[in-house]
Amino acid sequence: MRLKLKVILLAVTPLVGSLALIAWAVTYQARDLAARERALVEEATLASKKAELQHYIELARSSIEPLYGSRRDDEETKAEAARVLAALDYGGSDGYFFVFDVAGRAIVHPRQPELVGQDLWDLRDINGVPVIRDLIAQAHLGGGSLRYMWQKPSNLELTPKLSYVVTLPRWNWMIGTGVYLDDVQATMDQLDRQVSANIAATMGWIAGIAVLGIALIGGCALVLNLSESRIADAKLRLLARQVVQSQEAERAHLSRELHDSTSQTLVSIKLLMESAIATLGDAAPAALAKALDRLKAALGEVRNISHRLRPAELDVLGLPAALEHLAEEFSEHSGMAIGVRVRGKPAQLSDEINTVLFRITQEALTNIEKHARASQVAIWLVFGRGGLRLRIMDDGQGFNVESVRLHPRRGIGLRNMRERLGSIGGRLSVQSWPGRTQIVADVPAAALKEFPHHDRRAA
């Protein structure tokens, strides 16, 4: 794993971990607070309803107080009291009073008259709560409440119910009334939904903050990476330029050595041999004349090598003249027709740009001679406001540019051209098909300004 990726992970992991812990803590605290709030609201609501039920029970007792307070315990008095209680209601069909005796037999139940007279001592709701038995037990304690499931008269559905009961000890009656808690349950469910929505919104904010933080870290890493990439690219270009300059300096050194030392030595030997032949006249051996011819050939070869290493025209006359001289030499030994055209106003170029474009032309002409099977070659050198363009074209057989580019052993010359041109901020493009191949080297105006011309003669 690369160092940059490790640094990014070291920055992102604590952030994500911290936000995850914060999210968990917020969720836990919110749910705990919601549970407490729910319990308080439910407790307060039930306390209010219990007080309301106690008030209703007091009203019911006061309505039968004349009968119960008469101290008459006969069945007729009890029946009259039952009719009074059955006639009482409040809050629509769901508010009514019921009466059971202490043995669990239903005496009054206005909404379910079919229960009257039945022994419901062992009646249980769907949760297994012995409803009548527990209500009687609460009544014997002096009055109390009980929660259970019962059929709601208005919709005939099983609904949570809260009932409050008291006893009439002398008659062995239990009087009670209740309220259905579906509205309370709906309120609690709404509260739960609001809590869940608030938690989801908070998690959304935390997730958004996490995404934003990761994006900022990634953006900073990208900026840093691009900056380092530009620095590395600049260093690489500088290194490539230094390598090219070193190569060209060595070539120039060898060229001067061949021209000033080896070539002069060979010229001296040639003059001595010519003087000896002139002195001996007809007596000069034939081998000496043959040796003089070979010496002249060697001297010409040394001069050619010296010129190819570093042509004097490139330093003295500039790139256009050097290209024309190169084209003449290429035409002489290859037999191909070649033309050099210069467009625009020639500008003074730096040694680096002159050298790179000259070497690219050398490399292109070498490839054409070896592989193209061409008959004509054209070299265009165009000076413009946007920069400098060198175009080399031939009418050869062409080649597959992509295949050559991807081949590990082919296309070395093209790669060298790209590397050389890249070292001065230029760009190389190659197009090829049967009958036409062109290599275009573009040097933008910014690169021309980056490498200003220095007059060697002034130095």
C-alpha positions, 0 to 999 in steps of 0.5 A: 500500500502506497504511503499516500493511501495510508495517510488518507486512511489514517485521516479518514478512519478516525473521522468515520469511527468518531462519527459512528460513535457519535451516531451510536451515542446520539441514537442511544441517548435519543431513544432512552430520552424518548422512552422516558418521555413516553413513560412520563406522558403515558403515566400522566395521561393514565393518571388524568384518566384515572382521576376522570374515572373516579369522578364518573364513579362518584357521579354513579354512586351519587345517582343511586345514593338515595336507594343505597342510603335507604338501607333497603337491601331487597331485590326490588331496590337493587333492580331499581339501582341497576336500571339507574346505572344502566341508563347512565352513559357519557362520551357516546357509546363507549362510556358506560357503567357495569356492575358485577357481584363479588362472585363474578356474576354480571348484573349490569352491562348496557353495551353487552346485555348478553353477559348479564346473569353469566358467571364471568369469574374465570373470564380472561382477555387475549393476554391471559388477564383474569379481568373480573377476578382482578377487578373485584380484587381491586374493588375490595382494596377500597377502589382501584384501576386495571388495564386489560383488553376488551371489545370496544362497542363503537367498532367491535374491536379488541382495544386496551381499556382502563377501568376503575371499580369500587364496591357497595359492601352491603349489596356485595356489588362491584361498580365500575366504568372505563375508558378505551386507550386506543387514542392514548396508544395512537398518541404514543405511536405518533410520539414514537414516529416523531422520535424515529424521524428525528433520529433519522434526520440526525443520522442523515446530518451525521452521514452528510458531515461524514461524506463532506469530511471524506470529500474534503480529505479526498479533495485535499489529497487530490490537490496534494497529489496533483501538486506533487505530480506536477513537481515530479513531472517538472523534476523528470523533465529537468532530469531528461533535459539534463541527460540530453544536455549531457549527451549533447555536450559529450557529442560536441566534445567528441566532435571537436576532438575528432575535428581538432585532433584526429582530423588534423593529425590525419591531414598532416599525415596526408600532406606528408604522404603527398609530399613523399609521393611528389618527391619520389615521382615515378619511383614512388611505390604503388602501395603508397598511392593506395595508402594515400587514397585510403587515408583520404577516405578515412579523413572524410569518414572522420569528418562525417562522424564529427558532423553527425555528432554535432553539426556546426550549422546547428550552432552557427546558422540555426535549425533551418540550415541544419535541417537543409544540410541534413536533408541533402546528406540523406538524399545523397546516401538514400536516393530519396527525394526530400524537400525542406520548407520553412514557413513563418518568420524564423525565430532564434531558438535555444540550444535545447530546442534546436538539438531536440528538433534536429535529433527528432528529424535525424531519428525520423529519417533513419526510420524512413530509410530502414522501414518506410520504403518511401520515394519522397520525404518532406520536412516542414518547419512552421513558426507561428504565434502559438509556437513551433511545429516540425512536420516530417512526412513520407509516402511509404508503406506506413505502419500500425501506430498503436501496435508499435506503441504497445510492442515492448521491442518496437517503437524505440525511436518513437519513444525516444522522440516523445521523451526528447520532446517532452523534456522541453514541454512539447508534444509528439503526434504520429499518424500513419496509413499506407501511402502517407506517414507524418510525424508532428512535433509541436513546441508551444510558445510557453516552452519557447519562452521557457528556453530563451536563446543564448548567443554563443558568439556573444559568450 
